[in-house]
Amino acid sequence: MNKSESIKAGLRKRFQSGESKLAKRKCYGYKADANGELVINPEEAEIVNRIFTQYQSGMSLGAIAAELFKQQIPSPTGKAQWSREAIHKLLSNEKYTGRVLLQKTIRTGRVQVKNEGEEWQYLYENAHAAIISDELFWSVQKVKASRAKIVS
C-alpha cells in the first residue's frame, strides 16, 4: 500500500468509527466549545435561519447577498460582501440540521469532485444541535433543484 492509500484507509477508518475530526469542523453558525464540540453561535445562527427562510420564500442568492451587505453582516470569511457561492454552499450544508455527511467530495488526481457513489459516504445523525429543521432544509433543496432546472 502506498502512502496515499494508507492515508485514505486511515481516514475511512476514522469516518467509520465516528472519530473523525472532520465531523466537528466548524462552519458559519457554530463555534467550538472547550471540548471541541460544535455548539450554536446564536448571532450567526439567526443569520443562517434568515438565509434559509429568505431563499425558501423566493429571494435569489444575489438578493440575499445584497440584503446582508445592506445590513452590514460580514460573510463567514469576514468580508463585507457575501458571495452567491457562499450562500449556495450554506444552503446545501446538512450540518445545519444536526447531521454531518462525510466524504461528499473526493479527489481524483489533483481535482476535487462531488462523490456520486464512487466512494462510501458517512452520515452522523444528531452530531450536534440543529439550527434549522429538516423540513426547512429539504424544502430549500427542492427550491434549489427547481430553480436549477429553470436556469439550465
Residue frames relative to the residue before (quaternion, step in Angstrom):
aa qw qx qy qz dx dy dz
M 1.0000 0.0000 0.0000 0.0000 0.00 0.00 0.00
N 0.3438 -0.7423 0.5316 0.2195 3.59 -0.80 0.97
K 0.7338 -0.4451 0.2854 0.4266 3.58 -1.29 0.26
S 0.6482 0.5289 -0.3127 0.4498 3.61 0.94 -0.88
E 0.6753 0.4828 -0.2911 0.4755 3.58 0.91 -0.92
S 0.6254 0.5428 -0.3251 0.4567 3.57 1.07 -0.75
I 0.6468 0.5075 -0.3083 0.4786 3.59 0.99 -0.86
K 0.6607 0.5057 -0.3048 0.4635 3.58 0.91 -0.92
A 0.6389 0.5224 -0.3236 0.4628 3.60 0.98 -0.80
G 0.6468 0.5191 -0.3098 0.4650 3.58 1.01 -0.80
L 0.6357 0.5199 -0.3178 0.4739 3.56 1.01 -0.83
R 0.6601 0.5114 -0.3077 0.4561 3.59 0.88 -0.94
K 0.6346 0.5338 -0.3279 0.4524 3.58 0.99 -0.84
R 0.6734 0.4706 -0.2926 0.4893 3.61 0.96 -0.85
F 0.5938 0.5465 -0.3663 0.4633 3.63 1.05 -0.66
Q 0.6989 0.4902 -0.2702 0.4452 3.57 0.83 -1.05
S 0.7177 0.4516 -0.2537 0.4654 3.59 0.96 -0.83
G 0.4735 -0.6787 0.4392 0.3497 3.59 1.23 -0.30
E 0.5509 0.6395 -0.3720 0.3862 3.57 1.28 0.22
S 0.4317 0.7246 -0.4554 0.2850 3.59 1.21 0.06
K 0.4276 -0.6961 0.5211 0.2469 3.55 -0.91 0.98
L 0.5433 0.6292 -0.3984 0.3876 3.59 1.20 -0.42
A 0.5988 0.5747 -0.3563 0.4291 3.59 1.14 -0.58
K 0.7299 0.3974 -0.2234 0.5093 3.57 1.19 -0.53
R 0.3218 0.7520 -0.5107 0.2650 3.56 1.25 0.36
K 0.4299 -0.7224 0.4924 0.2256 3.53 -0.82 1.08
C 0.0054 -0.7625 0.6465 0.0248 3.54 -1.13 0.68
Y 0.7218 -0.4243 0.3076 0.4521 3.56 -1.28 0.31
G 0.7349 0.3699 -0.3000 0.4827 3.58 -0.86 1.00
Y 0.7506 0.2938 -0.1634 0.5688 3.55 1.31 -0.34
K 0.0920 -0.7332 0.6652 0.1071 3.51 -1.38 0.30
A 0.4744 -0.6536 0.5029 0.3079 3.56 -1.24 0.33
D 0.3608 -0.7131 0.5526 0.2364 3.56 -0.99 0.83
A 0.7705 -0.3677 0.2483 0.4577 3.58 -1.30 -0.07
N 0.7084 0.4363 -0.2520 0.4943 3.60 1.17 -0.56
G 0.5660 -0.6162 0.3766 0.3976 3.58 1.28 0.06
E 0.4839 0.6522 -0.4389 0.3845 3.59 1.29 0.19
L 0.4895 -0.6531 0.4892 0.3075 3.57 -1.13 0.65
V 0.0185 0.7614 -0.6473 0.0304 3.54 -0.97 0.96
I 0.5968 -0.6015 0.4042 0.3444 3.54 -1.16 0.61
N 0.2580 -0.6919 0.6548 0.1610 3.53 -1.12 0.87
P 0.3933 -0.7862 0.4118 0.2402 3.64 -0.14 1.25
E 0.6636 0.5059 -0.3213 0.4478 3.62 0.91 -0.85
E 0.6975 0.4517 -0.2707 0.4859 3.58 0.89 -0.93
A 0.6134 0.5581 -0.3490 0.4364 3.61 1.03 -0.75
E 0.6094 0.5462 -0.3459 0.4590 3.58 1.06 -0.70
I 0.6522 0.5005 -0.3039 0.4815 3.59 1.02 -0.83
V 0.6218 0.5389 -0.3367 0.4579 3.61 0.96 -0.86
N 0.6685 0.5011 -0.2939 0.4643 3.56 0.85 -1.00
R 0.6495 0.5215 -0.3104 0.4581 3.57 0.96 -0.88
I 0.6464 0.5198 -0.3252 0.4541 3.61 0.93 -0.87
F 0.6578 0.4967 -0.3135 0.4715 3.60 0.88 -0.90
T 0.6833 0.4960 -0.2912 0.4496 3.59 0.86 -0.95
Q 0.6600 0.5056 -0.3113 0.4603 3.59 0.95 -0.86
Y 0.6548 0.5021 -0.3178 0.4671 3.58 0.94 -0.85
Q 0.6473 0.5236 -0.3143 0.4561 3.57 0.94 -0.90
S 0.7137 0.4560 -0.2588 0.4644 3.59 1.01 -0.79
G 0.7207 -0.4922 0.2372 0.4267 3.60 1.26 0.22
M 0.5017 0.6452 -0.4500 0.3597 3.62 1.18 -0.12
S 0.4393 -0.6792 0.5249 0.2651 3.57 -1.11 0.72
L 0.6695 -0.4726 0.3791 0.4297 3.55 -1.30 0.25
G 0.6628 0.5158 -0.2959 0.4550 3.58 0.96 -0.89
A 0.6582 0.5029 -0.3098 0.4668 3.58 0.97 -0.82
I 0.6337 0.5101 -0.3285 0.4799 3.59 1.03 -0.76
A 0.6403 0.5236 -0.3200 0.4621 3.60 0.95 -0.88
A 0.6601 0.5080 -0.3031 0.4630 3.59 0.95 -0.88
E 0.6456 0.5234 -0.3103 0.4616 3.57 1.01 -0.84
L 0.6548 0.5006 -0.3087 0.4748 3.60 0.95 -0.85
F 0.6340 0.5254 -0.3203 0.4683 3.58 1.03 -0.80
K 0.6516 0.5269 -0.3025 0.4542 3.55 0.95 -0.97
Q 0.7226 0.4121 -0.2333 0.5035 3.57 1.05 -0.77
Q 0.4162 -0.7499 0.4220 0.2938 3.57 1.37 0.20
I 0.3473 0.7012 -0.5296 0.3275 3.57 0.94 0.98
P 0.3333 -0.7768 0.4947 0.2020 3.59 -0.42 1.17
S 0.5770 -0.5898 0.4523 0.3387 3.54 -1.25 0.60
P 0.6997 -0.4529 0.3296 0.4436 3.60 -1.24 0.15
T 0.7046 0.4308 -0.2646 0.4980 3.60 1.13 -0.56
G 0.6036 -0.6049 0.3358 0.3963 3.59 1.30 0.12
K 0.4880 0.6580 -0.4400 0.3679 3.59 1.26 0.04
A 0.5990 -0.5839 0.4136 0.3594 3.57 -1.19 0.55
Q 0.7737 0.3084 -0.1445 0.5342 3.58 1.06 -0.82
W 0.3365 -0.6983 0.5957 0.2103 3.57 -0.97 0.92
S 0.3405 -0.7083 0.5708 0.2379 3.57 -1.07 0.67
R 0.6159 -0.5226 0.4295 0.4038 3.56 -1.26 0.40
E 0.6314 0.5556 -0.3199 0.4363 3.57 1.04 -0.85
A 0.6421 0.5151 -0.3258 0.4649 3.62 0.97 -0.83
I 0.6643 0.4849 -0.3034 0.4812 3.58 0.96 -0.83
H 0.6282 0.5366 -0.3298 0.4569 3.60 0.99 -0.84
K 0.6679 0.4923 -0.2977 0.4721 3.60 0.91 -0.91
L 0.6261 0.5313 -0.3351 0.4621 3.57 0.98 -0.83
L 0.6877 0.4886 -0.2773 0.4597 3.60 0.89 -0.93
S 0.6880 0.4742 -0.2726 0.4770 3.61 1.21 -0.44
N 0.5975 0.6260 -0.3396 0.3684 3.57 1.25 -0.30
E 0.3298 -0.7713 0.5186 0.1657 3.58 -0.45 1.26
K 0.4616 0.6969 -0.4410 0.3269 3.60 1.25 -0.27
Y 0.6284 0.5632 -0.3344 0.4197 3.59 1.10 -0.65
T 0.6478 0.4835 -0.3202 0.4940 3.62 1.28 -0.16
G 0.6009 -0.5708 0.3531 0.4341 3.59 1.29 0.02
R 0.6117 0.5229 -0.3449 0.4831 3.57 1.33 0.08
V 0.1556 -0.7414 0.6388 0.1343 3.51 -1.32 0.36
L 0.1072 -0.7695 0.6281 0.0443 3.56 -0.86 1.03
L 0.1465 -0.8078 0.5689 0.0472 3.54 -0.60 1.19
Q 0.8032 0.2428 -0.2551 0.4805 3.50 -1.26 0.75
K 0.1753 0.7878 -0.5564 0.1974 3.55 0.93 1.01
T 0.7656 0.1769 -0.1109 0.6085 3.54 1.20 -0.61
I 0.1531 -0.7680 0.6159 0.0865 3.53 -1.27 0.49
R 0.4250 -0.6725 0.5379 0.2787 3.55 -1.28 0.35
T 0.0560 -0.7332 0.6767 0.0378 3.49 -1.04 0.89
G 0.7859 -0.0776 -0.0027 0.6134 3.53 -0.06 1.31
R 0.7894 -0.2608 0.2184 0.5110 3.55 -0.71 -1.08
V 0.6428 0.5400 -0.3045 0.4499 3.58 1.29 -0.14
Q 0.2656 -0.7357 0.6011 0.1639 3.57 -1.02 0.87
V 0.0135 -0.8093 0.5853 -0.0485 3.57 -0.77 1.10
K 0.6234 -0.5215 0.4250 0.3984 3.54 -1.31 0.34
N 0.3858 -0.7055 0.5498 0.2264 3.55 -0.96 0.93
E 0.0050 -0.8139 0.5791 -0.0465 3.56 -0.41 1.23
G 0.8056 -0.2695 0.1097 0.5161 3.54 0.88 1.02
E 0.4702 0.6804 -0.4477 0.3399 3.59 1.23 -0.03
E 0.7803 0.1322 -0.0495 0.6092 3.58 1.12 -0.76
W 0.6005 -0.5478 0.4356 0.3867 3.57 -1.25 0.44
Q 0.2061 -0.7226 0.6397 0.1617 3.54 -1.24 0.56
Y 0.2506 -0.7694 0.5764 0.1143 3.55 -1.17 0.65
L 0.1169 -0.8065 0.5794 0.0145 3.55 -0.64 1.20
Y 0.1376 -0.7636 0.6280 0.0593 3.54 -0.82 1.08
E 0.2408 -0.7659 0.5831 0.1242 3.58 -0.69 1.12
N 0.8487 0.1117 -0.0873 0.5095 3.59 -1.17 0.60
A 0.1842 0.8211 -0.5137 0.1674 3.56 0.97 0.90
H 0.7680 -0.0606 0.0819 0.6323 3.57 1.23 -0.62
A 0.6919 -0.4608 0.3395 0.4402 3.59 -1.29 0.08
A 0.4061 -0.7110 0.5259 0.2303 3.55 -1.04 0.83
I 0.3398 -0.7088 0.5784 0.2182 3.56 -1.19 0.62
I 0.7890 0.1537 -0.0752 0.5901 3.58 1.05 -0.75
S 0.5589 -0.6031 0.4539 0.3433 3.54 -1.27 0.39
D 0.6312 -0.5041 0.4282 0.4052 3.54 -1.31 0.35
E 0.6324 0.5595 -0.3310 0.4214 3.57 0.96 -0.90
L 0.6734 0.4757 -0.2993 0.4802 3.59 0.91 -0.91
F 0.6378 0.5348 -0.3352 0.4414 3.60 0.90 -0.88
W 0.7281 0.4329 -0.2574 0.4649 3.61 0.74 -1.04
S 0.5834 0.5560 -0.3708 0.4616 3.58 1.13 -0.55
V 0.6615 0.4962 -0.2950 0.4789 3.58 0.96 -0.89
Q 0.6275 0.5271 -0.3494 0.4543 3.63 0.98 -0.75
K 0.6405 0.5140 -0.3216 0.4714 3.60 1.04 -0.77
V 0.6384 0.5157 -0.3229 0.4713 3.59 0.98 -0.85
K 0.6451 0.5200 -0.3195 0.4598 3.60 0.93 -0.90
A 0.6601 0.5081 -0.3076 0.4599 3.59 0.91 -0.91
S 0.6800 0.4849 -0.3027 0.4591 3.58 0.90 -0.86
R 0.6478 0.4969 -0.3238 0.4780 3.60 1.02 -0.71
A 0.6190 0.5408 -0.3467 0.4518 3.61 1.04 -0.70
K 0.6413 0.5214 -0.3181 0.4644 3.59 1.04 -0.76
I 0.6343 0.5282 -0.3299 0.4582 3.57 1.05 -0.75
V 0.6782 0.5026 -0.2854 0.4538 3.59 0.97 -0.92
S 0.7381 0.4513 -0.2499 0.4347 3.60 0.86 -0.91
